[in-house]
Amino acid sequence: MATKRERITFRGILRGLVPYLLILLATSAFTWASRMSHRHRNQDLKAKESHLQSEIEALEKKVRLLQRRLDGLQNDPYVVESQVREQFGYLRPGERLLRR
């Protein structure tokens, strides 16, 4: 008895490819979503890094200013005198305080 020969049709080929196409579509969607998530996280981290860098620069500037002030207080008697006069209202003998 002769066996019936199957015909290869476009519809048959398509039916065979559908599961593979669905798997490909699902993995592509997952990969895309993962990359988008990483991209947004990367942008957030770069913005945070920039903000922190600005903060570091401001703090370094403040440290330099305070270091200069400390050097003046340790090495310059005129700086010490001006600070004592300003903060505590000290006067030299014979001086009078003029108020506005």
CYANA upper distance limits for C-alpha pairs under 8 A (distance plus 0.5 A):
  8 ILE  CA     12 GLY  CA      7.06
  8 ILE  CA     13 ILE  CA      7.87
  9 THR  CA     13 ILE  CA      6.87
 10 PHE  CA     14 LEU  CA      6.57
 11 ARG  CA     15 ARG  CA      6.65
 12 GLY  CA     16 GLY  CA      6.88
 13 ILE  CA     17 LEU  CA      6.82
 14 LEU  CA     18 VAL  CA      6.61
 15 ARG  CA     19 PRO  CA      8.39
 16 GLY  CA     20 TYR  CA      8.42
 17 LEU  CA     21 LEU  CA      6.58
 18 VAL  CA     22 LEU  CA      6.59
 19 PRO  CA     23 ILE  CA      6.75
 20 TYR  CA     24 LEU  CA      6.64
 21 LEU  CA     25 LEU  CA      6.55
 22 LEU  CA     26 ALA  CA      6.58
 23 ILE  CA     27 THR  CA      6.68
 24 LEU  CA     28 SER  CA      6.55
 25 LEU  CA     29 ALA  CA      6.62
 26 ALA  CA     30 PHE  CA      6.69
 27 THR  CA     31 THR  CA      6.56
 28 SER  CA     32 TRP  CA      6.58
 29 ALA  CA     33 ALA  CA      6.60
 30 PHE  CA     34 SER  CA      6.58
 31 THR  CA     35 ARG  CA      6.70
 32 TRP  CA     36 MET  CA      6.70
 33 ALA  CA     37 SER  CA      6.71
 34 SER  CA     38 HIS  CA      6.78
 35 ARG  CA     39 ARG  CA      6.52
 36 MET  CA     40 HIS  CA      6.73
 37 SER  CA     41 ARG  CA      6.71
 38 HIS  CA     42 ASN  CA      6.43
 39 ARG  CA     43 GLN  CA      6.71
 40 HIS  CA     44 ASP  CA      6.71
 41 ARG  CA     45 LEU  CA      6.65
 42 ASN  CA     46 LYS  CA      6.66
 43 GLN  CA     47 ALA  CA      6.74
 44 ASP  CA     48 LYS  CA      6.71
 45 LEU  CA     49 GLU  CA      6.51
 46 LYS  CA     50 SER  CA      6.66
 47 ALA  CA     51 HIS  CA      6.76
 48 LYS  CA     52 LEU  CA      6.62
 49 GLU  CA     53 GLN  CA      6.53
 50 SER  CA     54 SER  CA      6.82
 51 HIS  CA     55 GLU  CA      6.81
 52 LEU  CA     56 ILE  CA      6.60
 53 GLN  CA     57 GLU  CA      6.77
 54 SER  CA     58 ALA  CA      6.78
 55 GLU  CA     59 LEU  CA      6.69
 56 ILE  CA     60 GLU  CA      6.57
 57 GLU  CA     61 LYS  CA      6.69
 58 ALA  CA     62 LYS  CA      6.80
 59 LEU  CA     63 VAL  CA      6.65
 60 GLU  CA     64 ARG  CA      6.77
 61 LYS  CA     65 LEU  CA      6.82
 62 LYS  CA     66 LEU  CA      6.65
 63 VAL  CA     67 GLN  CA      6.48
 64 ARG  CA     68 ARG  CA      6.75
 65 LEU  CA     69 ARG  CA      6.81
 66 LEU  CA     70 LEU  CA      6.58
 67 GLN  CA     71 ASP  CA      6.61
 68 ARG  CA     72 GLY  CA      6.70
 69 ARG  CA     73 LEU  CA      6.74
 70 LEU  CA     74 GLN  CA      6.59
 71 ASP  CA     75 ASN  CA      6.42
 71 ASP  CA     76 ASP  CA      8.29
 72 GLY  CA     76 ASP  CA      5.59
 72 GLY  CA     79 VAL  CA      6.45
 72 GLY  CA     80 VAL  CA      8.11
 73 LEU  CA     77 PRO  CA      7.69
 73 LEU  CA     79 VAL  CA      6.36
 73 LEU  CA     80 VAL  CA      5.86
 76 ASP  CA     80 VAL  CA      7.17
 77 PRO  CA     81 GLU  CA      6.62
 78 TYR  CA     82 SER  CA      6.63
 79 VAL  CA     83 GLN  CA      6.69
 80 VAL  CA     84 VAL  CA      6.70
 81 GLU  CA     85 ARG  CA      6.63
 82 SER  CA     86 GLU  CA      6.48
 83 GLN  CA     87 GLN  CA      6.34
 83 GLN  CA     88 PHE  CA      8.50
 84 VAL  CA     88 PHE  CA      5.99
 84 VAL  CA     89 GLY  CA      7.43
 84 VAL  CA     90 TYR  CA      6.86
 85 ARG  CA     89 GLY  CA      5.20
 85 ARG  CA     90 TYR  CA      5.09
 85 ARG  CA     91 LEU  CA      7.03
 86 GLU  CA     90 TYR  CA      8.10
 91 LEU  CA     95 GLU  CA      6.42
 91 LEU  CA     96 ARG  CA      7.76
 91 LEU  CA     97 LEU  CA      8.12
